[in-house]
């Protein structure tokens, strides 16, 4: 009841402020990084607030709205979708004049069904924009581009294509577990040295840069703001592990798109061995078996050195790997978290890079805590 009252009051309070104060961030992956980056970029010019990372999703937006004061000029709101109707709930609270879309893919929720249903739910945000609204859209993501057709306002693309994107990235690379890229706007170009690890994280950062451009913030100031963004806890967070190994802690959640991007990242880093610690991807419904098998096929193709798998549907990965002919001595499956810890501590060596990822409910963050010098 208290939550319902708080939600009602927040929605009523938000209506006292102009729509151009509110910026919504949506998509399947990269939202939290995008929100943090947007807040960093805007804070140099405006009094800015944003939703908090890892907060209760049902109250995160109401709590943020109630923090608005007359001095607040921008409010960046993460609108994560877990089930049908979530976007309707958010839009009953606030109708932003600007919407940012990171990437839309089949996510870790079976309540929405097909990818088309996910796109439809996300599309409610862009369709509510009026003729003065602005949508900042990932040009490289075909599912985001589908939404752009429904925008009554202005669409601004970002991505890697200089012909179609207002802001674009080039020469993306990883050095010492940090991501470096060139940020381009017309004939302007600056080199950005992120504190974040992963080429896929360039997209949410690029969206924030585009937001800065829309708000007439110079590219040099955008660069400095992006470089100030710290690693978010449990989101490709780089840690020192046992025996001076490197841990990539990505235990906040797991979905097929996010997991494939994380595997691509560990493949790009310099390492003696590359080791995967994977829990199951929860709530994939009827798609679960196929999607876990696809992850196994990627692991097989990339010849990962060691694979430690948890219980539940993570065993589908083990089964598929064995069917494909992956080295059985390199697979450790059906493990409890305590077993993963004990085996890892025995095998980790200096120069090893370890990706730890699974749905949050399998609590692989406990493994991170035990095998890292956090």
C-alpha positions in Angstrom: 0.0 0.0 0.0 2.8 2.4 0.9 4.4 1.7 -2.5 1.1 2.4 -4.3 0.7 5.7 -2.5 4.3 6.7 -3.2 3.8 5.8 -6.9 0.6 7.9 -7.1 2.2 10.9 -5.4 5.3 10.7 -7.6 3.2 10.7 -10.8 1.2 13.6 -9.6 4.3 15.5 -8.6 6.0 14.9 -12.0 3.1 16.5 -13.8 4.1 19.8 -12.2 7.3 19.9 -14.3 7.8 20.3 -18.0 8.2 17.2 -20.2 11.6 18.4 -21.4 13.1 17.8 -18.0 12.6 14.0 -18.4 14.9 11.6 -20.4 14.0 7.9 -20.6 16.5 5.2 -21.3 15.1 1.9 -22.7 16.4 -1.3 -24.4 17.4 -4.8 -23.4 21.0 -4.3 -22.5 23.3 -1.4 -21.6 20.6 0.8 -19.8 22.4 1.2 -16.5 25.7 2.2 -18.2 23.8 4.6 -20.4 22.0 6.2 -17.5 25.3 6.7 -15.6 27.0 8.1 -18.8 24.1 10.4 -19.5 24.1 11.8 -15.9 27.9 12.4 -16.2 27.6 14.2 -19.5 24.6 16.4 -18.5 25.9 17.2 -15.0 28.6 19.5 -16.4 25.9 21.9 -17.7 22.6 21.1 -15.8 21.5 20.1 -12.3 20.9 16.5 -13.0 19.4 13.5 -11.2 19.0 9.9 -12.3 17.6 6.6 -11.3 19.8 4.5 -9.1 21.7 1.4 -10.1 20.4 -1.9 -8.6 17.3 -0.3 -7.0 13.9 -1.9 -6.8 12.6 -1.4 -10.3 9.0 -0.9 -9.2 10.0 2.1 -7.0 13.1 3.4 -8.7 11.3 5.8 -11.0 8.8 7.0 -8.3 11.7 7.5 -5.8 13.6 9.5 -8.4 10.7 11.7 -9.4 10.2 12.6 -5.7 13.8 13.8 -5.6 13.1 16.5 -8.1 13.4 20.1 -6.8 12.9 23.4 -8.6 16.6 23.4 -9.2 16.5 20.2 -11.1 16.9 20.7 -14.9 17.3 17.1 -16.1 16.1 13.7 -14.8 17.4 10.5 -16.5 15.1 7.6 -15.9 16.0 3.9 -16.7 12.8 2.1 -18.0 13.6 -1.6 -17.8 11.0 -4.0 -19.1 10.4 -7.3 -17.3 6.9 -8.1 -18.3 4.0 -6.8 -20.4 2.6 -3.6 -19.1 5.7 -2.3 -17.5 6.1 0.5 -20.0 2.4 1.5 -19.5 3.2 1.8 -15.8 6.2 4.0 -16.4 4.3 6.2 -18.8 1.5 6.6 -16.3 4.1 8.2 -14.1 5.9 10.4 -16.5 5.8 11.3 -20.2 9.4 12.2 -21.2 10.1 14.4 -24.2 13.2 12.4 -25.0 13.8 8.7 -25.3 17.1 6.8 -25.7 17.2 3.2 -27.0 20.4 1.1 -26.4 19.8 -2.3 -28.0 16.8 -4.5 -28.2 17.2 -8.3 -28.1 15.6 -11.3 -26.6 16.0 -10.6 -22.9 15.8 -12.6 -19.7 12.0 -12.6 -19.3 9.5 -15.1 -20.6 6.6 -12.8 -19.7 6.9 -10.9 -23.0 7.1 -13.9 -25.3 8.6 -13.3 -28.7 11.1 -10.6 -29.8 8.2 -8.9 -31.7 6.3 -8.6 -28.4 9.4 -7.1 -26.8 9.8 -4.6 -29.6 6.1 -3.7 -29.3 6.4 -3.1 -25.5 9.5 -0.9 -26.0 7.8 0.9 -28.8 5.2 2.4 -26.5 7.8 4.8 -25.3 8.7 6.1 -28.8 5.1 6.3 -29.8 4.2 8.6 -26.9 6.6 11.3 -28.1 4.9 14.2 -29.7 6.1 16.3 -32.7 8.6 18.1 -30.4 10.0 14.9 -29.0 13.4 13.4 -29.7 14.4 9.8 -30.0 18.1 8.9 -29.8 18.4 5.5 -31.6 21.1 2.9 -32.1 21.4 2.7 -35.9 23.5 -0.5 -35.8 20.6 -2.4 -34.0 17.9 -3.4 -36.5 15.3 -3.8 -33.8 15.9 -0.2 -32.6 15.6 1.0 -36.2 12.2 -0.6 -36.5 11.0 1.7 -33.7 12.3 4.8 -35.4 9.5 4.6 -38.0 6.9 5.2 -35.2 8.4 8.4 -34.0 6.3 11.5 -34.6 9.2 13.8 -33.5 12.9 13.9 -34.4 15.0 10.7 -34.7 18.8 11.1 -34.1 20.9 8.0 -34.9 24.2 7.0 -33.3 26.4 4.0 -34.1 29.3 3.1 -36.4 28.1 4.4 -39.7 29.3 8.0 -40.5 26.8 8.3 -43.4 23.7 7.7 -41.3 24.7 8.6 -37.7 25.0 12.1 -36.2 27.5 10.8 -33.7 29.6 7.7 -34.4 32.4 5.6 -33.0 35.5 4.4 -34.8 38.7 2.4 -34.1 37.3 0.7 -31.0 39.8 -1.4 -29.1 40.6 -2.8 -25.7 43.9 -2.0 -23.9 44.6 -3.1 -20.4 41.0 -4.0 -19.8 39.8 -0.5 -20.8 37.9 0.5 -23.9 39.3 3.1 -26.2 37.5 4.6 -29.2 37.2 7.7 -31.5 34.1 9.8 -30.9 33.0 11.6 -34.1 30.7 14.5 -34.8 30.9 15.9 -38.3 34.5 16.9 -38.8 35.2 16.9 -35.1 36.9 13.9 -33.5 38.2 13.1 -30.0 39.8 10.0 -28.5 37.9 8.6 -25.5 39.6 6.4 -22.9 36.8 4.7 -21.0 37.3 3.1 -17.6 34.9 0.4 -18.8 35.7 -3.0 -20.3 33.9 -4.1 -23.4 33.4 -2.9 -26.9 29.6 -3.5 -26.5 29.7 -0.7 -23.8 30.6 1.8 -26.5 26.9 1.9 -27.6 25.3 3.1 -24.3 28.2 5.6 -23.9 27.7 6.8 -27.5 24.0 7.3 -26.8 25.0 9.6 -23.9 27.4 11.5 -26.1 24.6 12.0 -28.6 22.4 13.3 -25.7 25.2 15.8 -24.9 25.4 17.0 -28.5 21.6 17.5 -28.5 22.0 19.7 -25.4 24.8 21.8 -27.0 27.6 20.4 -24.9 31.0 20.6 -26.6 32.6 17.4 -27.7 35.7 18.0 -25.5 33.5 18.2 -22.4 31.6 15.1 -23.4 34.9 13.2 -23.7 35.9 14.2 -20.2 32.5 13.3 -18.8 32.6 9.9 -20.4 36.1 9.2 -19.2 35.0 10.0 -15.6 32.3 7.2 -15.6 33.4 4.5 -13.1 32.9 0.8 -13.5 29.4 -0.3 -12.3 29.4 -3.0 -9.7 28.8 -6.5 -11.2 28.7 -5.1 -14.8 31.9 -6.2 -16.5 33.7 -4.9 -13.5 37.4 -5.7 -13.6 38.9 -7.1 -10.4 42.1 -8.7 -9.3 41.5 -12.4 -8.6 43.4 -15.2 -6.8 47.0 -15.6 -7.8 46.9 -12.3 -9.7 44.4 -13.5 -12.2 41.8 -11.1 -13.7 38.1 -11.4 -12.9 35.4 -9.9 -15.1 32.4 -9.7 -12.8 29.2 -9.5 -14.9 27.0 -11.2 -12.4 24.1 -8.7 -12.3 22.1 -10.6 -14.9 22.4 -12.8 -17.9 20.6 -12.9 -21.3 21.7 -14.3 -24.6 22.7 -11.0 -26.1 24.6 -9.8 -23.0 26.4 -13.1 -22.6 27.6 -13.3 -26.2 28.9 -9.7 -25.8 30.7 -10.6 -22.6 32.3 -13.7 -24.2 33.4 -11.5 -27.2 35.1 -9.2 -24.6 37.1 -11.9 -22.9 38.3 -13.1 -26.3 39.7 -9.6 -27.0 41.8 -9.2 -23.8 45.3 -10.4 -23.5 45.4 -13.5 -21.3 47.3 -16.7 -20.6 44.0 -18.7 -20.4 40.4 -17.6 -20.9 38.0 -19.2 -18.4 34.2 -19.0 -18.2 32.1 -19.4 -15.1 28.5 -19.5 -16.2 25.2 -19.8 -14.3 21.9 -20.5 -16.1 20.0 -17.7 -17.9 16.8 -17.7 -16.1 13.2 -17.2 -17.4 13.8 -17.9 -21.0 10.7 -20.1 -21.1 10.3 -22.3 -24.2 13.4 -20.7 -25.8 15.7 -21.7 -23.0 17.1 -24.9 -24.4 17.9 -23.4 -27.8 19.4 -20.3 -26.4 21.7 -22.2 -24.0 22.8 -24.5 -26.8 23.6 -21.4 -28.9 25.9 -20.2 -26.2 27.6 -23.6 -26.1 28.1 -23.4 -29.9 29.9 -20.1 -29.4 32.1 -21.5 -26.7 33.0 -24.4 -28.9 33.8 -22.2 -31.9 36.0 -19.8 -29.8 37.9 -22.7 -28.1 37.6 -21.3 -24.6 40.2 -22.9 -22.3 38.1 -23.9 -19.3 34.4 -23.8 -18.6 32.7 -24.1 -15.2 28.9 -24.4 -15.2 26.4 -24.1 -12.5 23.2 -26.0 -12.1 19.7 -25.9 -13.8 19.7 -25.0 -17.5 23.4 -24.3 -17.4 23.7 -28.1 -17.8 22.3 -27.7 -21.3 25.5 -25.9 -22.2 27.6 -28.8 -20.9 25.5 -31.3 -22.9 25.8 -29.4 -26.1 29.5 -28.9 -25.7 30.0 -32.7 -25.2 27.9 -33.4 -28.3 30.0 -31.0 -30.3 33.2 -32.7 -29.2 34.5 -30.1 -26.8 37.3 -31.4 -24.6 35.6 -33.1 -21.6 38.5 -32.4 -19.3 37.9 -28.7 -19.8 34.2 -28.8 -18.7 33.2 -28.8 -15.1 29.4 -28.9 -14.9 26.4 -29.1 -12.4 28.4 -27.3 -9.8 27.2 -25.5 -6.7 28.7 -22.1 -6.0 30.9 -23.5 -3.3 32.3 -26.1 -5.6 33.0 -23.5 -8.3 35.0 -21.5 -5.7 37.1 -24.5 -4.5 37.9 -25.6 -8.0 38.7 -22.1 -9.2 41.1 -21.5 -6.3 43.0 -24.6 -7.3 43.4 -23.7 -11.0 43.7 -19.9 -11.2 47.1 -18.6 -12.2 48.7 -15.3 -13.0 47.6 -14.1 -16.5 44.3 -16.0 -16.5 41.2 -14.0 -17.4 37.9 -15.2 -15.9 34.4 -14.1 -17.0 31.8 -14.8 -14.3 28.2 -14.4 -15.5 24.7 -15.7 -14.7 21.3 -14.5 -13.8 21.4 -12.7 -10.5 19.2 -15.2 -8.7 22.0 -17.9 -9.0 24.2 -15.5 -6.9 27.5 -15.9 -8.7 28.4 -12.7 -7.1 29.2 -14.9 -4.1 31.8 -16.7 -6.2 33.3 -13.3 -7.2 33.6 -12.3 -3.5 35.5 -15.5 -2.7 37.9 -15.6 -5.6 38.7 -11.9 -5.9 40.6 -9.3 -3.9 37.7 -7.0 -3.8 
